[in-house]
Amino acid sequence: MKSILLHIDHDPAMDARLQVALDIARATNGHITCLQAISYEVFAPGDFYGSAIAAAMPVIKDNAEKLRAQIETELANEGVAWDWRFLYGIAQHRLIEHSPLADLVIVGPSDTGDAGRGPSALVGDLVLKAPVPVLVVPQETKSLDVTAPVTVAWNGSAEAAHALRAAVPLLAAASKVHLVSVAEESGKRRFDFPALEGAQYLSRHGIECEVVEVPRGEANIADTLFSAAQLRGSGMLVMGAYGHSRLAEMLLGGVTRRMLTEPQLPILLAH
């Protein structure tokens, strides 16, 4: 992960994802591109004369400049290569535009001002449209030890396979890799790619893994996966996102939606 695209904003997880970006950059001798986007479009509905935009933009710009100064001061003392891109527009659009030459995009789990009420629209758009994996870092994360064990959520889907492949650079640094499937009723099993094939793929990259099937019990799949990861001391969870359509996930619920609503550790997502 040599090229890391880091979303800069005022949300509560900013400090956490900055630290994780620094941890990964140090471990991989990588470069952090800090992308800060300011959007005026949120003020447009009903603002026919632009008065709300005119009043709000100076304050928004001032806050953005203060955040940039604060983070640049921190980065100056970290010994990590970085650059800054300040852009106008909706954050997910700008991140998607700059992602083709990144290896990883790092974001928080909630949109600014969302107060954790649900999964981030920004994360959903990035996972579906960016050509690189997306690392979602919860506010409570203090650091990321890239040598810590990693749990890979495996349901045999193409999305799980995509996430596994995208995570190889980080899995290669992990002390242990656990390929975890949650036992389901036989009629609900989906094994486009059996876990053994996932393990074989990793072995070709020199990565050994443990294949584990855990019982679901009374808990939902998201909680079962988090428990499995925490039980194994994992520093990160890797999973495929939106195996069903995103609309179906949002209307009916789903593993991706549940995990992004209350993430308990960093989650690497790919679709």
LUMTOR-850714 format. One line per 4 residues: number of its first residue (from 1); for each residue x negated, y, z negated of C-alpha. Coordinates in nm, 4 decimals. Example, Ala and Ser with C-alpha at 12.3 -4.5 7.8 and 13.67 -1.06 7.14 Angstrom:
residues 2
1 = -1.2300/-0.4500/-0.7800  -1.3670/-0.1060/-0.7140 .
This chain:
residues 271
1 = 0.0000/0.0000/0.0000  -0.2379/0.2668/0.1273  0.0196/0.5291/0.2248  0.2725/0.6077/-0.0490 .
5 = 0.5631/0.8452/0.0156  0.6838/0.9922/-0.3135  1.0163/1.1735/-0.3490  0.9830/1.4940/-0.5510 .
9 = 1.2923/1.6269/-0.7283  1.4249/1.7386/-1.0669  1.5991/1.4102/-1.1558  1.5187/1.2444/-1.4922 .
13 = 1.3030/0.9691/-1.3357  1.0536/1.2100/-1.1737  0.7772/1.1615/-1.4338  0.8220/0.7845/-1.4257 .
17 = 0.7885/0.7488/-1.0502  0.4945/0.9900/-1.0366  0.3112/0.7670/-1.2838  0.3983/0.4531/-1.0874 .
21 = 0.2788/0.6156/-0.7652  -0.0512/0.6995/-0.9362  -0.0850/0.3429/-1.0677  -0.0328/0.1935/-0.7217 .
25 = -0.2611/0.4479/-0.5529  -0.5425/0.3731/-0.7970  -0.5019/-0.0013/-0.7554  -0.4992/0.0142/-0.3745 .
29 = -0.7222/0.3185/-0.3186  -0.4144/0.4690/-0.1594  -0.2896/0.8156/-0.0685  0.0249/0.9812/-0.2104 .
33 = 0.2338/1.2079/0.0106  0.4625/1.4159/-0.2101  0.7777/1.5104/-0.0211  0.9940/1.7850/-0.1688 .
37 = 1.3113/1.8751/0.0187  1.5546/2.1588/-0.0502  1.9039/2.1301/0.0917  2.1431/2.4204/0.1351 .
41 = 2.4105/2.2039/0.2974  2.5675/2.1106/-0.0359  2.6897/2.4699/-0.0694  2.8393/2.4936/0.2782 .
45 = 3.1962/2.3510/0.2330  3.4348/2.6412/0.1845  3.1540/2.8971/0.1740  3.2604/3.0740/0.4924 .
49 = 3.0550/3.3867/0.4324  2.7431/3.2174/0.2938  2.7690/3.4029/-0.0375  2.7137/3.0950/-0.2524 .
53 = 2.4098/2.9972/-0.0473  2.2660/3.3485/-0.0678  2.3074/3.3549/-0.4457  2.1811/3.0041/-0.5111 .
57 = 1.8823/2.9741/-0.2797  1.6445/3.2080/-0.4691  1.7057/3.0141/-0.7889  1.6646/2.6792/-0.6124 .
61 = 1.3413/2.7946/-0.4467  1.2041/2.9266/-0.7747  1.2785/2.5975/-0.9530  1.1224/2.4031/-0.6655 .
65 = 0.8064/2.6142/-0.6811  0.7791/2.5623/-1.0575  0.8170/2.1852/-1.0164  0.5554/2.1835/-0.7410 .
69 = 0.3096/2.3828/-0.9546  0.3627/2.1468/-1.2473  0.3089/1.8295/-1.0451  0.0154/1.9690/-0.8471 .
73 = -0.1534/2.0544/-1.1774  -0.1086/1.6954/-1.2929  -0.2320/1.5496/-0.9642  -0.5419/1.7691/-0.9628 .
77 = -0.6745/1.5807/-1.2650  -0.5896/1.2263/-1.1551  -0.8651/1.1527/-0.9015  -0.6158/1.0254/-0.6433 .
81 = -0.5859/1.1448/-0.2822  -0.2617/1.3329/-0.2164  -0.0924/1.5950/-0.0019  0.2287/1.7965/-0.0306 .
85 = 0.5124/1.8430/0.2183  0.7771/2.1032/0.1429  1.0775/2.0801/0.3748  1.4330/2.2077/0.4119 .
89 = 1.7109/1.9544/0.4548  1.8747/1.6583/0.2844  1.6143/1.4547/0.0992  1.7016/1.1118/0.2381 .
93 = 1.6907/1.2452/0.5945  1.3451/1.3925/0.5445  1.2178/1.0801/0.3684  1.3467/0.8582/0.6492 .
97 = 1.1817/1.0845/0.9079  0.8438/1.0557/0.7341  0.8648/0.6864/0.6437  0.7423/0.5257/0.9702 .
101 = 0.3795/0.5961/0.8780  0.4204/0.5058/0.5108  0.3727/0.1670/0.3474  0.6080/0.2367/0.0583 .
105 = 0.8684/0.4941/-0.0461  0.9073/0.5606/-0.4189  1.2312/0.7119/-0.5533  1.4413/0.7259/-0.8693 .
109 = 1.7641/0.5316/-0.9234  1.9992/0.8324/-0.9399  2.0685/1.1360/-0.7276  1.9891/1.4729/-0.8854 .
113 = 2.2781/1.5786/-1.1089  2.4408/1.2380/-1.0851  2.3764/1.1531/-1.4522  2.3529/0.7834/-1.3722 .
117 = 2.7185/0.7404/-1.2807  2.6446/0.4991/-1.0009  2.3904/0.3822/-0.7469  2.2091/0.6526/-0.5582 .
121 = 2.3291/0.7440/-0.2101  1.9693/0.8400/-0.1341  1.8465/0.4903/-0.2228  2.1179/0.3264/-0.0149 .
125 = 2.0356/0.5308/0.2938  1.6622/0.4722/0.2586  1.6925/0.0973/0.2118  1.9129/0.0604/0.5174 .
129 = 1.7334/0.3025/0.7507  1.3669/0.3328/0.6509  1.1300/0.0801/0.8141  0.9367/0.0288/0.4888 .
133 = 1.0205/-0.1081/0.1426  1.1691/0.1229/-0.1194  1.0521/0.1087/-0.4816  1.3181/0.2292/-0.7281 .
137 = 1.1669/0.3384/-1.0594  1.3899/0.3787/-1.3691  1.3433/0.6756/-1.6005  1.2221/0.4547/-1.8866 .
141 = 0.9225/0.3178/-1.6919  0.5938/0.4243/-1.8527  0.3552/0.2708/-1.6000  0.3178/-0.0123/-1.3505 .
145 = 0.0494/-0.2735/-1.4046  0.0020/-0.4160/-1.0557  -0.1597/-0.7271/-1.2061  0.1496/-0.8090/-1.4147 .
149 = 0.3741/-1.0996/-1.3091  0.6365/-1.0255/-1.0439  0.9784/-1.1844/-1.0042  1.1199/-1.2245/-0.6528 .
153 = 1.4988/-1.2653/-0.6362  1.5680/-1.5372/-0.3804  1.9042/-1.6285/-0.2303  1.7791/-1.7705/0.0992 .
157 = 1.8996/-1.4694/0.3016  1.7195/-1.2790/0.5737  1.7223/-0.9745/0.3447  1.5386/-1.1702/0.0736 .
161 = 1.2839/-1.2838/0.3321  1.2322/-0.9250/0.4498  1.1725/-0.8108/0.0917  0.9287/-1.0949/0.0267 .
165 = 0.7278/-1.0083/0.3368  0.7265/-0.6367/0.2542  0.6025/-0.7047/-0.0990  0.2998/-0.9174/0.0006 .
169 = 0.0379/-0.6450/-0.0687  0.1670/-0.6043/-0.4235  0.2319/-0.9761/-0.4788  -0.1312/-1.0461/-0.3873 .
173 = -0.2406/-0.8374/-0.6870  0.0034/-0.9967/-0.9352  -0.1219/-1.2495/-1.1880  0.1881/-1.4658/-1.1303 .
177 = 0.4730/-1.4693/-0.8795  0.8057/-1.6293/-0.9646  1.0512/-1.7050/-0.6839  1.3807/-1.7089/-0.8745 .
181 = 1.7174/-1.8311/-0.7470  2.0379/-1.8076/-0.9482  2.2369/-2.1311/-0.9387  2.5711/-2.0838/-0.7643 .
185 = 2.8664/-2.3062/-0.6847  2.7737/-2.5297/-0.3922  3.0346/-2.3648/-0.1702  2.8706/-2.0246/-0.2194 .
189 = 2.5143/-2.1292/-0.1461  2.3468/-1.9539/0.1390  2.0133/-2.1010/0.2396  1.9135/-1.9553/0.5727 .
193 = 1.5633/-1.9833/0.4274  1.5180/-2.2319/0.1407  1.2970/-2.1235/-0.1480  1.0335/-2.3734/-0.0367 .
197 = 0.9911/-2.1813/0.2881  0.9397/-1.8609/0.0916  0.6724/-2.0331/-0.1160  0.5048/-2.1658/0.1979 .
201 = 0.5007/-1.8190/0.3503  0.3272/-1.6789/0.0432  0.0759/-1.9627/0.0397  -0.0392/-1.8624/0.3876 .
205 = -0.1339/-1.5284/0.2364  -0.3223/-1.6988/-0.0448  -0.0461/-1.6304/-0.2996  0.0697/-1.9103/-0.5269 .
209 = 0.4180/-1.8904/-0.6723  0.6489/-2.0792/-0.9051  0.9904/-2.1690/-0.7628  1.2572/-2.1423/-1.0310 .
213 = 1.6330/-2.1915/-1.0333  1.8074/-2.0384/-1.3325  2.1665/-2.1034/-1.4422  2.4032/-1.8115/-1.4053 .
217 = 2.6037/-1.8808/-1.7172  2.8582/-1.6179/-1.8188  2.6507/-1.3195/-1.7092  2.6663/-1.1573/-1.3670 .
221 = 2.3858/-1.2254/-1.1202  2.2225/-0.8861/-1.1739  2.1917/-0.9370/-1.5498  2.0752/-1.2951/-1.4971 .
225 = 1.7950/-1.1772/-1.2674  1.6885/-0.9002/-1.5057  1.6792/-1.1505/-1.7925  1.4750/-1.3955/-1.5853 .
229 = 1.2270/-1.1219/-1.4965  1.1930/-0.9963/-1.8517  1.1548/-1.3492/-1.9878  0.8550/-1.3961/-1.7566 .
233 = 0.6967/-1.0645/-1.8468  0.7444/-0.9245/-1.4981  0.6479/-0.5665/-1.4261  0.8563/-0.5523/-1.1104 .
237 = 1.1485/-0.7223/-0.9383  1.1538/-0.7781/-0.5617  1.4850/-0.8328/-0.3856  1.6655/-0.8041/-0.0546 .
241 = 1.9338/-0.5361/-0.0530  2.2877/-0.5226/0.0860  2.3294/-0.8784/0.2026  2.6901/-0.7846/0.2743 .
245 = 2.7761/-0.4548/0.4402  2.7013/-0.1539/0.2266  3.0673/-0.0517/0.2351  3.1675/-0.3904/0.0978 .
249 = 2.9059/-0.3560/-0.1773  3.0412/-0.0153/-0.2775  3.4087/-0.1139/-0.2672  3.3876/-0.4607/-0.4172 .
253 = 3.0720/-0.4453/-0.6204  2.7715/-0.6615/-0.5513  2.4298/-0.7553/-0.6815  2.2569/-0.4573/-0.5192 .
257 = 2.5106/-0.2115/-0.6566  2.4973/-0.3549/-1.0072  2.1182/-0.3604/-1.0191  2.0814/-0.0045/-0.8955 .
261 = 2.3419/0.1278/-1.1383  2.1395/0.0259/-1.4438  1.7919/-0.0920/-1.3352  1.5907/-0.2357/-1.6215 .
265 = 1.2523/-0.2373/-1.4441  1.1111/-0.1154/-1.1116  1.2821/-0.2814/-0.8136  1.1243/-0.3203/-0.4704 .
269 = 1.4015/-0.3302/-0.2091  1.4119/-0.4138/0.1603  1.7026/-0.4865/0.3924 .
